[in-house]
Amino acid sequence: MLQEFNIALRFMLELCVLGIVGYWGFRVGTIMAIKITLAIILPIIVAVI
């Protein structure tokens, strides 16, 4: 039971990190097209790594 809880917690933390990276990418961009691109591309890069 504890192992399932740990797996679920790790998954939720990973989703939070991906959301934060996407938000950061949106805030860093200057033009709206760049903001949207960074908000999509950066979490994908982090997820692959």
C-alpha positions as CSV (number, residue, x, y, z in Angstrom):
1,M,0.0,0.0,0.0
2,L,2.8,2.4,0.8
3,Q,4.5,1.7,-2.5
4,E,1.3,2.7,-4.4
5,F,1.1,5.9,-2.4
6,N,4.7,6.7,-3.3
7,I,4.2,6.1,-7.0
8,A,1.0,8.3,-6.9
9,L,2.9,11.0,-5.1
10,R,5.8,10.9,-7.5
11,F,3.4,11.2,-10.4
12,M,1.6,14.2,-8.9
13,L,4.9,15.9,-8.2
14,E,6.0,15.3,-11.8
15,L,2.8,16.8,-13.1
16,C,3.3,19.8,-10.8
17,V,6.8,20.3,-12.1
18,L,5.7,20.1,-15.7
19,G,3.0,22.7,-15.0
20,I,5.4,25.0,-13.4
21,V,7.9,24.7,-16.2
22,G,5.1,25.5,-18.7
23,Y,4.0,28.5,-16.7
24,W,7.6,29.7,-16.5
25,G,8.0,29.3,-20.3
26,F,4.9,31.4,-20.8
27,R,6.2,34.1,-18.5
28,V,9.6,34.3,-20.1
29,G,8.4,34.9,-23.6
30,T,8.0,38.4,-24.9
31,I,5.7,37.9,-27.9
32,M,2.5,35.8,-27.6
33,A,3.6,33.3,-30.2
34,I,6.8,32.7,-28.3
35,K,5.0,32.5,-25.0
36,I,2.7,29.7,-26.3
37,T,5.6,27.9,-28.0
38,L,7.7,27.9,-24.9
39,A,4.8,26.9,-22.7
40,I,4.3,23.8,-24.9
41,I,7.9,22.9,-25.9
42,L,9.6,23.3,-22.5
43,P,7.5,20.8,-20.6
44,I,7.9,18.3,-23.4
45,I,11.7,18.7,-23.2
46,V,11.7,18.3,-19.5
47,A,9.4,15.2,-19.7
48,V,11.7,13.5,-22.2
49,I,14.8,14.2,-20.1
